[in-house]
Amino acid sequence: MRTAVSVADEDAALPSFGESPRVKPASPGAASGAPGMSTVEALVQLKHYATELSELRRAHRSATLSAVANGTLTADAAIVRVDTVRSLEALAHHAWRSAAHLAGRGD
């Protein structure tokens, strides 16, 4: 999320009171989340994390439902865990897409 915020900070400026929003074009060498990381590198990293969470979500769901079948986890606890991971995945995906949009890239 820090990487997404840094891309947003780099590419958009908040307007002063009474002004319209000012959006700066993305610069290829703009610093973002880590020192020396360009906006493009930050977007690649965000996409990687979103994809990784998507893969984790599938494996986590299967393991969690197996734990319910084994009796080691209640159905209520399993629903909470699966929903939490699903929400994290959605947030990561939206952070990546929002950062890409702000940077003017249709990745």
N, C-alpha and C positions, 0 to 999 in steps of 0.2 A: 504494500500500500504506500510505503514511503516513496518508492520509485514512481508510482502513478502521480502522487502529489507533486513530486519534484518536476515531472513533465508538465503538469498543469501550471505550476509556478513559473516555469520557464516560458511557457507559450501564451499565457493569458495574464492580463493585469486587471485588478479590480478597479472599477471606475470610482472617481471621487463623487461626492454628493452632487447630484444634478447633471453629471456627465453620462454619456452613453458608454457602454463597454468598449474597451480597446483590446483588440486581439493582435498579437504580434505574429508574424509568420515564423514557422519553425526554422531554426537554424541547424544545419547538419552537425555542427560541433558543439551544440549547447550542452552545458553540464547539467546532469540530473541527479539521480539517487546516490551514486558513488562518485568520488573524485575522478575526473578524467573520463567519465562515462557519457557518451553522446546520447541524444534523444533516441536515435535509431537503436543503439545498444540497449537502452532502457526499455524500449518497446519490445524488442526481441526477448528480453528477460521476462517482462510481464506476460508475454504470450506463452513462454515456456512454463512459467509457474501456473498459469491458468490451465494449460493442457495437462500438466502434472497432477493438479488437483482433480481434474476430471477423471483421470485414470485411477487415482487414489480413491475417489468416491465410489467407483464401481467395485473395487476390491474390498473397501471398508463395508459397504452395504452387504455384500455376500458374506463376509466374515461375521458381521453383526447378526444377520438373520440365522446363520448357522449356530451362533451362541444361544439364540432364543430356542432353536430346535433342540439343542443339547440340554437346555434347562439352566444354563449358567448365567443367563441374562433375561430379565423380564421384557415383555413386549413393549411396555411403556418406556423403559430405559432405552430399548433399541430404537424406538421411533424418535426419541429425542436425539440420540447420537446420529442417526442417519440424516435427520433434518438439519442438524448443526453442520455436518460436513457438506450437505447440499447447499446450504446458505453460504458457507465459506467459498465454495466453488463458484457460485453465482456472483458473489462480490468480487472475486479475483477476475472473472471473465468481464464483468462490467467495468472494473478498473482498467483493464487492458484496452477494452474497446473505447472507453472515454478518453484515455490518454492518447490513443491513436487518432481519434477524431480531433482532439485539441491540437495535436501536432500536425494535422492536415494530411494524415496518411490513412489509406483505406485498408490497411493490413487485415 
